[in-house]
Amino acid sequence: MTSTATRPAAGETSGQAEAGPGERPGAVPPVTRNVPDPAERARARKVQSRRMQARNWLLFVLLAGPNIALLIAFTYKPLLQSFYYSTLQWNIGSQRAISVGFRNYTDWLTDSETPQVIGVTVIFTLATVGGGMVIGLGLALLLNKKLKLRGPARTIIVAPYVLSGVAVGLLWLFVFDPNFGIVAAVLGAIGLPSPAWYNDPQWALLMVIIVQLWKNVGYIALIYLAGLQAIQVDVLEAAALDGAGPVRTFRRIILPLLGPTSFFLSVTTLLSSLQSFDIIQAMTKGGPLEGTTTMMYEIYREGFVAGRAGYSSAVATILFLVLLIVTLVQLRFVERKVHYS
């Protein structure tokens, strides 16, 4: 319900308006405004809220829509296709595929080479993730100090990370060459023979672990260095005033404050290590005697060398489940022990 106001006629001033019945001459008439009905105000607020929601949805679709479409097209759709192929007996290039259910999975789990592949994958992953984080943290602590040529040293340490894995593998082929390599020359200078890097499975696995560490340790050191520089100097100065030594300061202050950084690196480097392929392909091609064949390399070998696309898809699906479970375990249990402040 609205109330109308009595306004002076056009051309009249409020002070010159004629007095109405019961009004004193010369009195200014009261100015009243249209008061909207509460129901109309609620309706207007609802319309405005709907317009705002529609505008937010339109903005979300414009900004996130292309990314979601690409994610579906290039991640989830191939994932579903890989699971479908894993239920087929199908060779690449053949137009005939036979549905075999989960037989590819049981064949891989009962294969005599599977325990060795799993063992190589576990050793390679633990060595590259654990060793990389320890060495990377040590390098970050060193590079965080005020040293001469600190800038060039940081560049040299991080540079291998931006190189192609294939290029790194080909470079280290010459370094580990038993006849002309640098390693053989150094060992020969101190009277030691060069190990059979390319003929012994254990030495070959150690070799690819060293190269993987060399390539990725710069990235880990860079992330740790950023975490160290985010620690407030006041905290370290207060610890020094309280008489805490370097070891105690590192163990009680620096390591806990680096918890989020360590958690992030543990997740990313673990996923990267389990998916390593290029260095193994360039240096050993999974040999000798399958001594450097990880699950990731077996996927490539079965799919693109042996042509067993269904069997390869089954191994890829198992590796995906392993990555998913490991990541969920890290997020569920490890993140609880991380202090973010």
Buried (B, 14 or more C-beta within 10 A) or exposed (E): EEEEEEEBEEEEEEEEBEEEEEEEEEEEBEEEEEEEEEEEEEEEEEEEEEEEEEEEEEEEEEEEEEEEEEEEEEEEEEEEEBBEBBBBBBBEEEEEBEEBEEBBBEBBEEBEEBEBBEEBBEBBBEBBBBBBBEBBBEBBBBBBEEEEEEEEBBEEBBEBBEEEBBEBBEBBBEBBBBEEBEBBEEBEEEEEEBBEBBEBBEBBBBBBBBBBBBBBBBBBBBBBBEBBEEBEEEEBEEBEEEEBEEEEBBEEBBEEBBBBBBBEBBBBBBBBBBEBBBBBBBBBBBBBEBBBBBBBBBBBBBBEEEBBBBBBBBBBBBBEEBBEEBEEEBEEEBEEEBEEE
